[in-house]
């Protein structure tokens, strides 16, 4: 029962309180008092009015007070039916009304003497009634009454139409085939025995006994007298429960025993021996202990209560608990054996059938999951014993409930019985994952859609027909719990719940580097699944540009295998190489669309020239030096340590200026680049805790030009000695994405004892801080870092700079406790969150002129090595270099460069194409006409004009949006740039990139997830059944109708009846006056 109450929150609470009479006083007494008060009020006017003015005033006040008391009593009586909603004090309104009535009567004294007695009385009565009506209107009476209405309940049916539902489960056991055929054949195929019923009976008995054992065991801890009393009170109910469980066990043994005489179960068959063994175990482990339990309880009732020598009632308790527990455990242990015996019985009967009958059953069981779901909804099952039950499940539902149908995949939409019956599954022999476009399943959104579409008071239950392969990010468990709070259970019909997964071999994911350098090895890592192919060996081959370069074999040691295959190649030549992976095809696979995968890798001969400048040998410096000196062949390193630790007896090294032209093995330098031109030859600079004196004016000026004009990448790591607080008012301060208060004192203490790193919303998706492909995995990496002890607390992100990570307390989740959580989507909450992030920054980036700058406000990025070695620390710094070199442009000539932001894009990711032009003297060309042709499969897919970026030095760029998966070539047309060196003004510059194809989650797991569906049902109070058992849901759907109690509010004071009464009284008074000849 549900109720709806009108909103009366604005009503004056004191107006609904009794004025004189208490609430418990009978209404008759209150009405009698009100009537007596009114009679007294009008009766007092029978008394003669005094002639002296003071006495007349006192008599007027006495009449008004009597009228006030009468009106108060009348108001108390009225409040038994109405609520006064006025904000004015009720006593004040009633007092004013009484005074107005007396004033009206007194003022009509002259009219009474000038008109006939009857006319005068009518005029006075009309005016008094008018005043009383106005007084009632000022009290604002509201009539509130209760009503009930009957509503018809609704059952929402959700049908999964995703691609995995187009799968035909070819690995079904004979038992599973028989059960499906039995349901769909309309009685033509009927098993003589249903062994699964025995398992259900025993499971039901086991649950009863387990619950009983828990309840009886709870008595053990009570005091003796209380234990005896409660045990004595529960003994009879305990005996009844044990007898009920025993009856279920007998029913189960009868089902199992009935199959033994059949000839198709041979005399020496293992099935017969198995069933006989199960019956013996049931007898010994369950029936015997239960008989002992009943004997104990019977003896308790048979003994004489007054004969103490028979012992206390609780003396039986421990023996009883032990016997019940033995029976419960015995039934639980035997469940798996009974299920196997049932399958064996079905298989034996299957083998006894004629071949043509088995072929017919095979055809019925080869329906796709979607078609099977439609059949169990729309087709009538086998007729019952009386032969009259010929309604389909949907018809049976509609007999009692309103039914809403929905179809869903990654999206949900309403459906009808007609659309379901007209929708054809993918034809046999075609690939469902090529024909069906629904490569996603969002069960949470489907449940939410039904919950929104049907009002809570009407939604009785939700039935979802699915294989349970939810692959969206939302949580169905959360939605199921929300529905449970509305008393709306979710019942799950488990499609594809076969013992074996459908046969399928496919790639789940392929990983390879976007870019490698000449003579580097390309390692392609493929994650592979082999389902339903036990005993097979799958060949994995790798092709480069259609040439076989590597292969591997993966063995299917079980029915469901997840394995990795690592294949390597040495491409040798520069440019883009297309790698194609082929996974061996097997007969009967669900789909071949996931047996092939491609990945593109770009080979470059130009390495990143990196300069690292550090003041003191901090841990971050040591790890960066080791990382790029020996372990990353894509980087040519030069490193300068301004203040190295002195070694006794070792002379200082001679001055060696850092230079990008030095041989690859000579990484250590003792002095900064000698000239500004030498600074310009580097691609990236990592600047540590150095002082302005260490860099010098020339060094800072060169750094500024390197970033703003050259377009270089600058990474600055904060330090306690100098960086950045010593650089106030210098060119370096202009480049940094943070502002700070200049200070010449070191800051070895951070603003807090410890903190941890939290990513901002942008940081979770930014290429610089994306350490794992999946967002949840990336968050787990950053959240798993140990606490960090120092950061520079005196910095704030500049306007326009982007904060990727910020500091939070070790026990905070995404923000400090004092900040508003992001779950509150208000403008103020977002403003406060942004302000917090900008005042606690850890990683900040921005563009400065042609270049990019990243600032790390802490020097513990090396903690990414925690339990991971170089993996994430290398990835972070490698991504900083690649992010900064996004406009480095990998293709072209020295003066005409062309490239994209990255060499491999994900599906749906926008592509950006850039070109940089410079004259022979390296001055930028800012007035050229530049365009590109984007070519796919030898045809121009689109032509785009590049626009010069405002304020840039010869940089032209354009976004071409998201492109379909495939390999692309970009041809540059810059022949209008007349200042280009003649040898380079050819218009034949090309770049390459690729768009990767997504690996749909729908292809990953095709076996039904029955555990997930059972969990959804349990969380919501529903039931999970197999398709042939859908009829068992009918009794679980709740009452078909419900009565809803509603409180109806009707305003009496502003309705037309009261207004009409006031107008009528005023009009009557005016007519009477005119007839009496009064003005």
N, C-alpha and C positions, 0 to 999 in steps of 0.2 A: 504494500500500500504506500502510495506516495501522495504528498500534499503540496499545494501551491498556495502561498499566502501573499496577498497584495502588499505593496510597499506603503506602509503607514508610518515610516520613520519620521516624517515631518509633523505628525500629529502631536499636539500638546499633551505630554504625558499626564499632567495634573488634571486635564479635562476629563480623563477616563477614570479618575478616582472618585469614590463616593463623597458627597458634600456633607451629608448629615448621617444617613443611615448606613450601618456597616453592610458589607457585601453578603454576609451569611444570613441577613434578615430576609424572611420570605418576601417574594414580590408582592403578594396580596396585601401585606401590611404596609409596604411602601406605597402602593397605589391608593390604599385607603387613607393613609396620612396625607398624600398629595390632594386627594379629593376633599378631605376635611379642611385642609388649608385653603383651598380655592373657595369653598363654601364660606369659611370664616372671613375671607378677604372681602367677598361681595356682601356678606351679611352685615359686616361692620358699618357699611354705608347706610343701613337702615336706621342707625342711631342719628339723632339730630346733631347738626354741627353747631358748636358754640358760637356765640355772636362776637365775643371779644377776640381781637386779632391774635394775641399771644396764644390763647386757647385754640383758636382755629389752626394756627401753625402747628401746634403740638398734635392736634387731632389729625392733621394732614400727614405728619411724620409717622404717627402710629399706624394709619392706614397703609402708608408706603412700606413700613417695616413688616406689617402683616402680609402684604402682597409679596415682599421679598422672600419671606419664609415659605409662602405657598409656592412660589416659583422654584425655590431651591428643592422643595419636596417633589415637585413635578419633574424637575431636571434629574433628580436621583431616580425617579421611576422610569424616565425616558432612557436613562443610561443602561437599563436592563436590556435594551434592544439596539441602541445606537451609541456611537462614539462622537463626542464633541471634539472637532479637529481644530478649533480656533486657537490662536496663540494668545489671545486676550484672556485674562483671568475670568473664569465663569462667574464667580460671585459678583464681580464688578458689572458684567453684562446684565445679570439678573437684577441687581440693584438699580441700574439705569433703566431697565425695562419697567420695574415697579414704579419708580418715580415718574417715568413718562406716562404710564397708565393713569396715575393719580392726577398728573398735570392736565392730561386730556380731559378727564372727567370734570375737573374743576373749571377749566376754561370753557366748557360747554354749558356752564350754568345759564348764561344769557340766552343761548339758543333754546334751552329747555323751557324757559319762560316765554319765548317768542313764538314757539311752534307748538303744535299739538303734542300731547303727551306721548302718543304712539310714535310719531315721527321723530321726536327728540330722542326717545329711547333707541330707535333704530340707528340714528346718526351716532349716538354715543357708542353703541355696541359695535358698529362698523369700524369706528376710529380705534376703539380698544383692541378689537381683533387685528386691525392693521398694525398697531404697535407691537402686539404679541408676536405677530408673524415676522416683523422686522427683527425683534429680539431673538426669535428662534433662528433666523438666518444668520445673525451675528455669532451665534454659538456654533455654526457650521456642523450640523448633525450629519453623520455618515453612517449608513446602514451597512453592517457587516454580517453576512450570513454564510453558512457552510452548505456546500452542495457536493454531490458525488457524480462522476461521470464514468462510464465504462469505455475503456479503450481496447482495441485489438492489438495484440502483441505482434512483433515482426521478427522474422528470422532472416538474417543476412547470409547469403551464400556467396563465397568468393571462390572463383575458379581460376586457377593458375594457367595462363596461356603462353608462358615463356618458352624459349627454345628447348630447354631440357625436358619440357612436358611433351615434346614431339618424339621423344625417344621410345623405341620399342624394346622392352626388357626381354631380351632373348635368353638370358641366363636363368630363367625361372625353373624351379624344381618341379617335378610332377605334382607334388602336393599343392604348390602355388598355382599351377595351371588348372588343376581340378577345381579349386575353390573359385577361381575367376569364371571358369566355364559353367560351374554349377549355378552361379548367380545370373549369368547372362543367357543361359539356354532356355529360360522359361519352363524349367521342369524336365526338359528332355535329358539332361545329364544330372544325375543325383547320386552323390556318394552314399553308400549304404551305412558307412560309419563316419563320424566326425571326431577324430581323436583329440582335436584341439579343445573340444568341449570338456574332456576329462581334465586337461591342464587348467582350464579356467575354473572348474569346480574345486580342484585342489588348491589353486592360488587363492580363491575366495575363502576357503576354509583356513588356509595358513594366515591370512590377514586377520580373520576373526580371532584366531588363537593368539596371535601376536598382540593384538589390542587387549585381549582378555588377560594375558600374562602381565602386561604392563600395569593394568588396573589392579590386579590382585597383588602384584609385587609392591605396589605403593603402600599397602597396609603394613608391611613388615616393620617400618620405622616408627609405628605408633605405639603408645603405651599399651600394656597388656589388656586392660579393661576396655579401652577404646578400640583396640584391634579386634577383640572378641565380639564387641557389639557390631562393628561395621562388617566383619566377616560373616557374622550370622545373618545380617541384613542382606548381603550380596550373594549368599550361597545359592538361593533359588535361581536368580538371574544367571549366575555362573553356570549352573547345571544346564539351564536351557540353551545357553550359547554353545556349550560343549556338544550337546545333542544335535544342535543345528549343524555344527561343523562335521560331526560324525556322519550325518545324513548326506552331506555334500561329498564326503570321502567315499561313502558307499555308492553314490551315484556315479562317481568317477571310475571306481573299480568295475562297476557294471558295464560302463561304456567300453573300457579296455578289454574286459573278458568276453564281450559279445563277438569280437572279431576272431577269437581263437579257433572256433570250429570251422571257419571258412576254408575251403579247399585251396583257394589261391594263396593261402599261407601254409606252406608245407609243414609236415610233421617235424622235420628236423631243421626248419628254417631258423636263422638267427633272430628273426622278428618274433617268433613264438617264444624263444628262450628269453629274449629281452623283455617282452610283456610279462612273462611269468616271473622274471626276476623283479620287475617293477611292482607287481602285485604283492610279492613277498615282502619287499621293502616297505610298501605302504602299510602292510599288516603289522610288521615288527616295529617300524619307527613312528607310526602315527596311530593306528587303530588300537594297539595294545596300551600305549600310554594314556590314550583317551578313555579306554575302558577302566584303567586304574583310577583316573580322575573321577569318573562317574561313581565308581565303587566307594571312593573316599567321601564324596558328597552324599551318597545314599546312606552310608553308615552314620554320617553326621545327623541326618534327619531321623534315622531309625533309633538312635540312642535316646534314652530318657534324660530329659533336661535336668532333672534334679539329682541324677546319679553322678556325682563328681568323679567317681573312679574311672569313668569313661574318658576323662580328660576335658580340657577346655576346647572350644571351637577352633581357636587359632592353632591348636596342636596339629591340625591337618594342613596348615597353610604351606609350610615349606615343601611337603610332599606333593601338594597340589601344584604349586608353582613349577617344581621340577618336572612333573609329568606333562604339563601344558607346554613348557619350553622344549622338551624332547620331541613332542609331536609337531610343534611349529617348525623346529629346525629340520626334522626329517622330511616334512613336506617341501621345505624350501630347497633342500639338497637334491630332491628328485625331479625338480622342474625341467632341467635341461634334458634328462633322460627321457622324460615323457614326451617332450617336444620332438626329440629324435625318433622315438618309437612311432609317434603320430605320422611323421614324414615317411617313415619306412612302410607303415600300413598303407598310406595313400599310394606310394610308389608301387607296392605289390599289387594293389587293385588296378593301378594304371597299366601295369604290364599284363594283367589278365584280360584287358579290353582288346577287342579286335583292332587291327591296324587302322582301319578307316575311321573308327571312333576316336582313336588317339590323334589322327590327323585333323579331325574336326575340332578337337580340344585345342590342338596347337594353333589352329587358325583363330580361334576365339581369344586365346591368350596373347596373340601377337598384335593386339591393338596398341596404339601409342598411349602413353599415359593420359594425354588430353582426351583422346577418344574414349578411353575407359572411364574417365571422370564424367563425360557427357552421358555415357550409357548408364552408369549407375544412378544418375539424376533423372534421366528421361525414360528409361526402360523399366517395365514392371519386372520384379524378380520372380523366381520360381513360386508358383502358387502354394498356399499353405495346405494344411491337411483337409480343410473344408473346400478347397478349390475356388474360393470366392475372393481371395486377396490378390487382385490383379492390378492394383494401383501402383504407379511408379513412386519413387521416393518424393519427387517434387509434387505429385498429386496428393500424396498423403499429407505432406506439409500444408498445402493450400487448403486442405479440408478444415484445418484448425487455425492456421496462422496466415498473416500477410507475409509474402515472400518477396525479398529484394535480391536480384541477381546482379553480380558484378564479375567482370573479367579483369585480370591484372597480369602485368609482367613488371617492367620497371615503372609503369604508370597504371592507374586504375580507372575504369570507366564503367558506367552502368551497362547491363546487358539484359536481354530478354530471352525467353525460352525459344522464340523463333530464331533469333540470331545465333543462339547456341546450336540449334538443330541444323541451321543452314551453313554454319562454318565448317569447312572441311579441313581435316588434318593434312599434313604434308603427304603426298602420295608415296606409297611404298616404293623403295628403290631410289628415292631422291634424298639429298642431304638436307636434314632439317635445319642445320645451322647456316646453310646458304639460302634456303627458302624462307625461313622465319627471321623476321627482323628484330624479335624481342630478345636480345642477348643480355638480359638482366632480369632479376627477380627481386622485388621489394615488398616483402610480406608486411613489414611495419607500416608502410604507407597505405597498403590495402586495408589493413585493420583500422587505421586512423580514418580512412575515407568512409568506411561503413559506419564507424562511430560518429562521424560528423553528419552523415547523410540521414541517419535515423535518430530521432530524439531519444534521449537516454531512457525515458519512461516507457517507450514503446519497444525498444530493442531487447528482445528476449534472449537471443543467443546468436552467435556467429559460427557458421560452418565453413571451413576452408578446405578445399580440395587441392592438394599440392604435393610435390615431392620434397618440400622443405629446404630447397636449395636457395636460401636467402643470401644474396651477395651485395646488398646495398650497405651503406654505412650506418643507417638508422638501426635502432634496437627493437626487434619485435617483442622481446621480453618485457621491456618498459611499457609498451602499448598494451600487452596482455594484462599486466598488473593494473593498469589504469582501467581497463574494461572490467576486471575483477572487482575493483572498487565500486563499480556501478552495478554489480550483481549481473554482469553479462559474461557468461562463460564462452570460451572459444573451443569448439570441437574440431578436431583435425582428422581428415580422411587422408591416410598416408598412401600416396601413389608411388609406384616404383619401389616398394619395400621388399624387393626380392632378396634371397639369401646371397646372391652374387651380383656384383656391379655389372652393368652392361659393358660389353667388350669395346675398348677404345684405347688407342695409343695416340699421344699428342704432346705438344710442347706447352708447358705452363708459363714459361718465361725464358727470355734469352737476354743475356747481358754481354756487352762488349764495349770497349772504350770508343768514345766518339772520334777521338783523334789520336793517332800515334805518329812517331817520327821515323824517318827513313832508317831501315835496318832494325827497327823495333819489332818484337813479336806481337801478333794480335792473338789474344786469348778470348775465345768465345765460350761462354759458360751457358749451357742449356739445362733447364729443369724439365724433367720428362715424367709423364705418368703412363703407366701400363696397367689398365684395369681389365679384369676378366680374361687375362691372357697367361695364366699361370703355366709355367713350363716352357714358355716361348723365349726366344732371344731376339731382341730388336736391334737392328743395325741403324746407327746414326751417322749420317755423312755430311760433310761440310764442303760446299762448293764456293770458290771465289771466281766471280765473273764466268760462271758455268764450267769451271775446271775443278775437278775433284782434288782437294788438298788435304783432307784428314777424315778419319772415320773412327767409330768406337762402337762397342756392343754393350747393350744393357740387358741383363737377365731379369725375367719376371719370375721371381722366386715364390711369389704368393699371388692371391687374387687381386690385390691392390698394391702397386709398387710406385713409390715416388723416389726418383733417382736423379743424379746430376751427371752430365757428360761434359767434360772439358776438352775442347778441340783447339789446336793452335795452328797458326800459319805465319809465314814470313812473307809479306806482300812484295817487298823489294822496290816497287815503283811508286812514285808519288801520285796523288790524286785520290778520287773516291773509288773504293772497292765495294762491290755488292756481294755480301756473303749470304748464301742460301743454305739452310739446314733442312735435310730430308730425314724423316723418321719412317722406318719400314712400315708398309701398309699390311694389315691383316684382314682376312675375309671376315665379314660380319661386323666390322666396326660401325659404331653409331655414326661417325662422321669422319671424313678425310680432310676436312678444312683445317684441322689443327695439326696435320702431319707435316706441314711445311711452315717455315718461318724465315724471314729475311732480316738482315741487319746491315747497315752501311757504316763503313769505317773510312775516315779520311786520313791519308798518309801525307805528312808534310816534312819538308827538309829544313824548315826554319825553326830553331829552338828559341825558347823564351830567355832573354838575357836579363838576369836578375842581379841587383846590387843590394847587399845587406849591410847596413851601417849600424853598429851598436857601440854603446859607451863602455859597458862592463859585461863580462861573460855571464849573463843571466841564464837560467834554465831554458827559457823560450828561445834565446839566441842559439844555445848549444844544439837543441833539437832541430831547429830550422836549418842550421849549418849542416848537420849530419844528414838531414833529409835530402837536401838539394845538392850536396856535394858528392854523395856516393849512391844514392838510392833512386834518384829521379833523372833518367837520361834525357828528359825533354827540356831540362833547364841547364843553361850555362851560367854558373854561379861565380860572382865576385863578392868577397866579404871582407869588411874592414872593421876591426875591433880597435876602438880609439884608445882604451885603457886596458891592455891585457894584463893578466897577473904576471908579475916579474918572477923569473926563476933564477935562483942563486947560481952564479957562475956561468950563466948563459948570456952572451952579449945581445943587445937589442938588434933587431933586424934592420937592414938598410931600408930607406924609403922606397916603397914600391906603390905606384899609383894604380888604383883600380881602373881597369879598362876592359871593355867588351871585346877587344881585339886580342887579348891574351889567350894562350893555348888552353883548351878545355881542362886539363889537369891542374893548372896553376890558379887555384881559387883564392888563395890568401893574399891580401894586400895590406899595406900598412898606412896608406894615405888615400884620401878621397880622389876622385877623378881630377886630372890636372887642369882641364879646360872645360868650359861649358859645352863644347862640341862633344867631348867624351861623355858627359852626362846624358846627352841626347841619344847616344847609341844604345842605351839600355831600354828595355821594355817596361821594367817594374823596379821599384825601389822599396825596400822594407827598412823603415827608420825606427830605431829603438830609443833607449834612454840616453840621448846625447844632449849637450848644452849648446846654446847659440855660439859660444866660442869654438866648440868642436867643429861646427859646420862653417862658421865664418860668413861674412856678408856675401862673398862670391858664391859659396855653396848654397845658401838660401835662395839667392837670386837664380842660380842655375836650376834648383829644384822647382821654383815657381814656373820658370819657363818650360821645364821638362813636363810638368803636368798641364799647364794651361795651353801652351803652344804645340808642344810635341805630342800631346795626348797620351802621356805615360800614366802608369798606375803607381799610386803612392799608398803604402800601408804603414800606418804609424801605430806603434805599440807604446802605451803609456808606461811611465816609470816613476818611481818615487823620488828620484834625484832631480830631474829636470823637465821631463816631458809630461804635459805640455806647458806647465805653469811658468817656466822660465822664458817662454817665447812670446810674451805679450807684446803687441805692437810690431812684430816681425813679419816678413812675407810668409813664413810658415803658418802663422796664426790665421792668415787670410785663406790658406788652402784647406785647413782642417774643417770637418763637418760639425765641430763642437765649439762652443764658446767657453771661456774660463776667466777667472780673476787672476791677473798676473801676480806672481809671488816668487820671491827669491829664496824661499826656505824649502827644504825637502819635506816630503809628506810620506813618511814610512808607515804611518798608521792609517788604515782605511776608515771609512765612515761607520763601519760596523765590524763586529768580531768575525763574522763569516756570512757568506751569501751563496746563493746558487743562481744558475743561469736560466732565464725563462725567455722563450722566443715570443716576439710580437706576432700579430696576425699576419703581417707581411713577411716576417722572418720565417714562418713555417713553410712558406712557399718560395722564398727567394733562393736563387741558384747558389748564392754564397753560403747559406746556412742549411742547405738541404743535404744532409749527410746520408739519407736513405730515401729510396724512391717513394715508399709509402709514408703518408703523413704520420700515422700512429707510430711506426718504427722510428721515424726521425725524432718525434717527441720523446720517445723512450730513450734514445741515445743521449739527448741533452739533459733530460730529467734524471738519468742514471749517473751523472757525473758527481763526484764527491764535492763537499763544500769547499769553497775557495776563500782564502783569507785576506786578499788585498785587491782593492780597485781604487782608481782615482776618483774621489768623491767630489771634486771641484769642477766638474764639467757638465755642460748642458747641451743637448742637441740644438743646432741652429735651425732657424726656420727654413723649410725646404729640404733639410736633411732627413733621411729615413732611418729610423731606429729598428734594427733587426733583432736585438736581444737586449735585455735589461736585467737588473739585479733584483732579486727578491729574497726575503728571509728564508732560511732553510726549511721552515715548516709552512711556508706560504704556498698557494697553488695559483700561479699565474699573476698574482698581484699581492701587494702587502695587505695585511688585514684592514688597514685603514682606508683602503681604496674601494670604490664601488665595483663589484664583480661585473664582468662583461655580459653575464646572462641578463642584466637589466638593460633592455635596449632603449634607453632614454638618451637624449642629447647630452644631458648633464653627466650621465654615467660615462659616456664615451669621451667627453671632454676631460673628465677627471682621470680616466685611464690613460689617455694620451699624455696628459701633463705628468703623470707619474712616470711613464716610460721615458719621457724626454728629460726628466731630472735624475733618472737612475740608469743612464745608458751604459751598455757594455760593448755593443758593436753598432757603429753608425757609419752610413755611407752617404756620399753625394757626388755630384758631378762638379768639376771645377774646370771651366773652360773646355778644352778638348779632352781632358783626362778625367780619371776617377780617383777618389780618395776614400779609403776605409780607415776608421779609427777604432782601435781596441782599447778600451778604458781599463783593461786588466792585462797582466802578463802571465796568465796561467792557462793559455789555450792548450799547452802541452798536457793538461789533465785529460784531454780527449784520448790520450794513450791508455787511460785507466782500463785495464783488462782487455784492451783491443790492440796493443802494439801501435804500429805506425798508421793503421788503417784510417781512422777518422781524423787524426791530426794532419796527415798527409792530404786527405781529401779536402779538409777545410782550406789549407794554404794553396793547394792546387786549384781549387775553385776560386779563390781570391785572385790568383794570377789569370785564370781563364776569364773570370768576370771582368777584371780590369782590362784584359786584352780583347774584350768583345768587339771593340772597334779597331783592333789591330789589323784585321783584314788579311786573310791568309793567302790570297791569290793576287797575281798581277806582276807588274814591273816595279822597280824602286819608286817611280813617281806616279804610278797609277795603280792603286790597290783596290781590291774588290773582295767582298766576303759577306757572310751572314753572321748573326749573333752566335750561332752554334752550328755545328755540322750535322747534327741529328736532332730533329724536333719530334715531340710526341704528338699523337693525333689530337687535333683541336687547339694546338699551341700556335699563336700568331708568329709569322715569319717576318723578320726585318732584314732588309738588304741595304748595305752601305758601300760607299766608294769614297776614296780620298785622293785628291789630285794635287800635285805640286809641280812647280816649274823646275827647270834645270838648276836654278840656284836655291832650290828647296823652299822658295816662298810659296804660300798656298794660292791655288787658283780658285777664286770665289765667284766667277761669273760664267761658268761653263754651262752648256746644255747637256745634261746627262740623263740617259735612260737605260733600262735593262729589259731583256727578253727572258722570261722564265719558261724553260723548255722541259717538257715531260714526254717521254716515249717518242722523241724526235720531232714533236710538234710544239709550236709556241702556245703555251697555256695562257699566258697573259703578258702584256707589255705595260711597263710602269715607268713614269718619269720620276727621277730622284730629285728631291728639293734640298737645297743647301740649308743646313741647320743654322739658325741665327746665332751669330757670335762665334761660329766655328772657323777653323782654319782649313778651308778646302774640303770639308766633310759634307757629303750628300747622302741622303737616306730616304727610305720609304718603307712603310708597312704594307705587306701584301696580304695580311690576314692568314687565317688557317687554311691549309691546303690538304687535299686528299693524300692518303698514304702513297708513297712511291719515291723514286729517285728524280732529282731535278738538277738541271744545269742553268746557270745564270750567265747570260752574255751581256757584256758591258759595251755600250755605245757612247764614247766620249770624244768622237771625232771633231766636235765643235770646240774643244778646249785647245785653242791655238798655241798656248804657252807650254804645252807638253813637249818634252824632247821629241824630235822628229822620229827617232827610232821606236818610240813607245806609242806614238799616236796612230795606232793601227786599227783600233776597234775590235781586236780579236782576244780580248781578255775575258776569261770565263772562270766561274766558281761553281762549286758543287755542294749540294746539301740533300738531305733525305728527310722524309716524314715517316716515322715508324708506325706500324700497324699495332693497335691495341691487342692485347690478349684478353678476350672477354672472360670474365669470371664464370660465365655460364658454361664455358667449355671445360673448366677445370675439374669440377666434381659433378659426375652424372648420377652416382648412386644416391638414392633417397637418404635424407638425413632424418631418420625416424626418431633418434634421440632428441633432436631439436624440437620436433613437433610434439613429442610427449612432454617435453619441458614447457612448451607454450600452453598445452592443455592443462598441465598441473598448476601452473602459475595463475591461470584464470578460473580454475575450478571446472574445467571441461574434461573431455574424454578424447582419446586418440584411438582410432579404429582403422582396420584395413578395409579396402573397398567393399568386399563382400559382406562386411559387417555394418554397413552404414545404417541399416534399419535399427540397430541398437541405440542410435542417437535420438530416436523419436521420443522415448520417455524422459530424456535428459534436457529437453528444450524449455521446460518451465510451463507455467500456466498460459493458455492461449489468449486470455484476456485478463485485465486488471481494472480495479476500481481506483480512481484517482480522486482524492479529497481536495476540494478547492475552497478557499475563503473568498467570497465575492464582496467587493467594496462598491457601494453605490452612494454617491453624494446626493443628499436630499436638499441641501441648502442652495445649490446653484443650478437646480433643474427647473424646467419650465413649469411644473405644477405649482411650486411655491411662488414663482414670479407671477403666474397667472392669478393665484389667490390674492397676492398683494394688489395687483392691478384691479381685480374684481372688487375687493373691499373699498379701495379708494374711489372707484367709479360708482359703486352703490351709495357711498356717503355723499358724493357730489350730486347724484340724482335726487336723493332724499332732500338735500338742502334746497335744491331748486324748486322741488314740488312744494316745499314748506314756505317758499317765498323768501328764503334767507339769501343774503349775498354770498 
